[in-house]
Amino acid sequence: MNNKILLVDDHPLVREWLASLINQEAEFEVCGAAGTARQALQLLASVQPDIAIVDIWMEKGSSGLELIKDIKAIHPHVGTIV
């Protein structure tokens, strides 16, 4: 069983690079990617990740710290990596 990972970063190239790197490992699978905290919260319910990798300093009015608090409150089973 693969660990499903949601990537959250406001830089598209970083998301692509991380997805490429993670998907090379057999036990991990990127199940979604978001550029803002709002997009991430919308994706969480549908993709049901095991882990969220979150950029702490995002632009566009997104806060990585606030997103982590929201993830823990709404989806406590999802692990977070900053």
C-alpha positions in Angstrom: 0.0 0.0 0.0 1.4 3.4 -1.0 1.5 6.4 1.3 -0.5 9.1 -0.5 1.0 12.6 -0.4 -0.5 16.0 -1.0 1.9 18.7 -2.0 1.2 22.3 -1.1 3.6 25.0 -2.5 2.9 28.2 -4.3 5.7 27.6 -6.8 4.6 25.2 -9.7 8.2 24.1 -10.4 8.7 23.1 -6.8 5.5 21.1 -6.9 6.6 19.4 -10.1 10.1 18.6 -8.8 8.8 17.2 -5.5 6.2 15.1 -7.3 8.8 13.7 -9.7 11.2 12.9 -6.8 8.5 11.4 -4.6 6.9 9.3 -7.3 10.3 7.6 -7.9 9.8 5.8 -4.6 7.6 2.7 -4.7 6.1 3.3 -1.3 4.9 6.9 -2.0 2.4 8.4 -4.4 1.6 12.0 -5.0 -2.2 12.1 -5.0 -2.6 15.9 -5.4 -0.9 19.3 -5.5 -2.1 22.7 -4.5 -0.7 26.2 -4.9 -2.7 27.8 -2.0 -4.1 26.8 1.4 -7.6 27.1 0.1 -6.9 24.7 -2.8 -5.3 22.3 -0.4 -8.3 22.3 1.9 -10.6 21.6 -1.0 -8.4 18.7 -2.2 -8.0 17.1 1.2 -11.5 15.5 1.3 -11.3 14.2 -2.2 -7.8 12.8 -2.4 -7.6 11.6 1.2 -3.8 11.8 1.6 -1.8 10.2 4.4 0.7 13.0 4.5 0.7 16.7 3.4 4.0 18.4 2.6 3.4 22.1 3.2 5.4 25.2 2.3 5.4 27.4 5.4 5.9 30.7 3.4 3.3 30.9 0.6 2.2 33.9 -1.3 -1.4 34.7 -2.4 -2.7 35.1 1.1 -1.9 31.6 2.1 -0.2 30.7 5.4 1.4 27.3 5.8 1.1 27.5 9.6 -2.6 28.2 9.4 -3.1 25.4 6.9 -1.4 23.0 9.2 -3.7 24.0 12.0 -6.7 23.5 9.7 -5.5 20.1 8.6 -5.1 19.0 12.2 -8.5 20.3 13.1 -10.4 18.9 10.1 -8.3 15.8 9.1 -6.4 14.8 12.2 -5.2 11.5 10.6 -3.2 13.4 8.0 0.5 13.8 8.9 2.2 17.1 8.0 5.7 17.8 6.9 6.9 21.4 6.7 
